[in-house]
Amino acid sequence: MDDRVRGRRKARGAPRASSVSVGPSPEYRVAPLDDTTWPAFARLVEKHNGVWGGCWCTWFHTMAAEKTRTYEGNRALKEQLVREGRAHASLVFRGDDAVAWCQYGSPRELPNIYHRKEYLAGMVREPDYRITCFFVDRDNRREGLASLALAGALDLIAQAGGGLVEAYPQEAPAKKASGSLLYSCTRGMFERAGFSYDRPKGLKHCVMKKVVSPAS
Ligand SMILES: CC(C)(COP(=O)(O)OP(=O)(O)OC[C@H]1O[C@@H](n2cnc3c(N)ncnc32)[C@H](O)[C@@H]1OP(=O)(O)O)[C@@H](O)C(=O)NCCC(=O)NCCS
């Protein structure tokens, strides 16, 4: 990946690079989701009616008993977590518009994964980070932006000190699968980013791992 990384390095769990330019195209840049990029993130979510019927990308943050289950409640929760530095994502920008994201965070920040019981039974070591959710503007899909968002997330993790990163993509989706069910993307995409297969998770997903070195 031809990337140039600028910005400060912070403690694990609180990456705050000023920006990350990724890939050969100067058209896109990647920046962390934080209080300065929240308005652009919110515009992207609002354009898609809250994403997943008003989830605001909160599903993985909360266990069942903590869920607000309303558009406004989820929006407020997400904003609070972002402003407190407890919700992380790489945001892909074209100009001033956010067009994609890749959500990542520690297991403590993102406890609510699918097939949790089966996952915990097979877990040898808890990862430092997990990658849980992707979203790309409906006007920009199938152009590689999810892959770009993943590259940006891995850069931000490296800047935060690196560590063991897990992802839970679909094994082999149909060539034209429903975009909303592909929120964790594909095994092939993670293989290209240097992840290795660890074990199955549920019927269609798997656990994949990569050790990310600290940025120098
Ligand atoms: C799934 C999604 C992130 C893919 O983004 P994208 O930018 O179009 O993906 P890319 O072009 O980078 O392709 C990444 C991989 O996904 C595959 N892919 C993308 N859309 C696909 C589709 N509709 N069907 C099958 N495969 C698809 C690509 O073939 C590629 O796979 P490969 O590397 O194994 O060949 C996008 O469709 C999306 O945002 N869907 C909505 C997800 C959602 O609702 N998330 C929020 C939950 S809160």
The ligand as a Gaussian input file, in Angstrom:
#p B3LYP/6-31G(d) Opt

LIG

0 1
 C      -20.545000      -4.408000       1.942000
 C      -19.965000      -3.070000       1.537000
 C      -19.259000      -2.439000       2.725000
 C      -18.932000      -3.319000       0.408000
 O      -18.321000      -2.084000       0.084000
 P      -17.619000      -1.862000      -1.346000
 O      -16.825000      -0.610000      -1.305000
 O      -18.653000      -1.998000      -2.397000
 O      -16.633000      -3.105000      -1.378000
 P      -15.308000      -3.268000      -2.224000
 O      -15.552000      -2.743000      -3.617000
 O      -14.134000      -2.692000      -1.493000
 O      -15.189000      -4.844000      -2.262000
 C      -14.833000      -5.569000      -1.110000
 C      -15.240000      -7.022000      -1.270000
 O      -16.666000      -7.114000      -1.171000
 C      -17.193000      -7.759000      -2.335000
 N      -18.523000      -7.188000      -2.550000
 C      -18.873000      -5.882000      -2.420000
 N      -20.188000      -5.763000      -2.622000
 C      -20.650000      -7.015000      -2.873000
 C      -21.944000      -7.542000      -3.149000
 N      -23.037000      -6.760000      -3.200000
 N      -22.058000      -8.897000      -3.327000
 C      -20.972000      -9.703000      -3.264000
 N      -19.724000      -9.249000      -3.001000
 C      -19.582000      -7.920000      -2.818000
 C      -16.195000      -7.455000      -3.416000
 O      -16.290000      -8.404000      -4.478000
 C      -14.898000      -7.611000      -2.627000
 O      -14.713000      -8.996000      -2.349000
 P      -13.385000      -9.787000      -2.696000
 O      -12.243000      -8.940000      -2.263000
 O      -13.510000     -11.039000      -1.900000
 O      -13.412000      -9.964000      -4.160000
 C      -21.094000      -2.125000       0.985000
 O      -21.877000      -2.828000       0.061000
 C      -21.987000      -1.609000       2.096000
 O      -21.727000      -0.569000       2.697000
 N      -23.079000      -2.330000       2.400000
 C      -23.916000      -1.952000       3.546000
 C      -23.320000      -2.538000       4.822000
 C      -24.015000      -2.046000       6.044000
 O      -25.226000      -1.923000       6.082000
 N      -23.203000      -1.734000       7.091000
 C      -23.699000      -1.086000       8.265000
 C      -24.139000      -2.012000       9.298000
 S      -24.477000      -1.057000      10.778000

